């Protein structure tokens, strides 16, 4: 049997094992295509995260899927630096995904970059001195996030270093991450 006939058999056969193999190959190609397109558009092989808490409500809800653009491809515009024409998730300034304290293997935080402080500057009015340069961040939910992350347990007294930032949130698909959250 030549290659052309084998390919035709593979494409058209109703035999269980051939049909199963065809389905597996189709899924592999779809995943590879998604990964290549994700890398081209967002600079990441897996550019999506599921929102796990209500800290960004009402702009991001638990179970939303958020597409993240790699930090190497963009610059962060903070809430303080954003003009009225720069809106991201219904407020001024970028929402960033970062590793708390730069730790690997820890669930990343997705909060808004409020402003940037230099080492030695006060982190907020009347606040402590920043031990290093970085972003002061805060969730959008005013009921659960009354203070900056650096005033609480998320990134206590540590501005978010630029190297801790994974990327910037760009798009949201509501509710699409609930299955992902159930599986984890």
N, C-alpha and C positions, 0 to 999 in steps of 0.2 A: 504494500500500500504506500503510495507516495504522500508527500507532505500535504498537498492540496486536498487529497481525499481524506486524510486523517483530520485535517482542520474542519472539513465539511461535516464529517461524522461527529466531531467534538461539538460543533455548533448546533447540530440538528437532532442528535440522538435523544431518545426518551429513556434510555437505560439509566437506572438509578445512580450508579457510581459515576457515570459520565456527566449526568445532569448535576449531581452534587459537586463534582470537580469544576464544572462550568460556573456554578453559583459562587464557589469559593474564589475562583479566579476573578470573577466580576467584583466581588467585595474588595479583594486586594487592590485591584485597579482603581476602584472608587476611593479607597482610603489613600492610596498614593497620589491620586489626582488632587484630593482635598489638601493633603500635606504640601504638595508643590504649590498650589494656588495660595494657601495660607502663608507659606514662606515668601512668595512673591509679593503679596499684598500687605502683610503685617510684619514680616521679618521674623516670624516664629513658626515652628512646625505645628505647635498646638496653641493657637492664639485665644483659646476660650477658657473662661473660668465661670463657675456657678457661684452665685451670691449665697453665702451661708448664714448671714445675719441681717437684721433690720437696721443696721447702723447707717445705711445710706438712703433709707426711705425718706421721702416718697419717690426719689429719683431712680433708685434701684431697689428691687424687692427680693426677698428670699426666693430662690428658685429661678431667678433671671440668669440668662447666659450673657456674659459680657465679652466682647471681642477686644483683645488687647493688642496695641501696636508696640513693637519692640522699642525700648528706650534708645537704642542705637540709631534709630531712624527719625527721631523727632526731638523736640525740646519741650520741657515742661513750662507751661504758662500758669503761674500761681493765681490764686484768687485775688491777691493784692495787685498783681501786675496786669491782669486781664482788663481790657476796656469793656464798655457796655456791649460792644459788638462781638465779643468772644465769649460764647456760652457753651458749656459742656455739661450735659445732663441737667439742663434747666437752671444752672447757676454759673457765675463767672469762675474761671479757673479749671485746670485739668484735674481729673480724678486719676490717681496713680495706683498701681499695684506694686506693693513693696514687701520685702522680707523683714519682719520685725527684728531689730538688732543685727540684721544681715544673716540670720541663721538659715541654713539650708534644712529642708525636711520639716519646716514649720508652715502652717497654713498662712499664706500671704494675706496682707491686709489691703483692702481696696477703699481708700479714703481720698478726700480732696486735699490737694496741696494748697495750703493757705498762704504761705509766704516762705521766703528763704532767709536764713540767718547765717551770719559768718561766725566762726569760732571766736569766742570772747564777747559776743554781743548778748544782750538780754534776750531770752527766748520769747518773752511777751512782756508787756508793760508791767514793771515791778517784779518780773520773774527771775529765775536763776540764769546764770551765764551759760551759754552753749559751750559744751566741751569740744565740739567740732562743728564744722559747717554742715548745713543740711536743711531739709524742709520741715516746717511745722505743719502737721496734718490734722484733719478733723473729719468725722463723719457728718453727713448732712442732716441726720435725724436729730432735731433739737431736743427731743425728750430723753433720748439715751446718750447723746453726745453733747453735753452742755460745755465740755471743756476740750482743749486740744488733746490729741493722743499723748503728747509729751507731758501732760499734767496727770495722766492716769496710768493704767496698767499696760497699755498697748506698747508704748515706746517711751517709758518713763524717763524723763529728763534727757532723752537722746533724740536730737533732730535726725530725720531720715537722711542718711548719707546718699549721695547720688548713686553710688555703686550698689546700694540696697534696692534701688528701683528696678523693677522688671519691665514695666511698660506703662502706657497710658490707655485708659479705657476709651474706646471709640464708638462702639455700637452695642445695643442692648436688644436681646430677644426675650420678651416677657415669658415667664413660666417654663421655658424650655429646659431648665436645669433641674427641675424637681426629680426626675428619674435619676440623674447623676447623684443628687444628694441622698436619695433613698439607698443607693448602692454603696455609699461610703460609710 
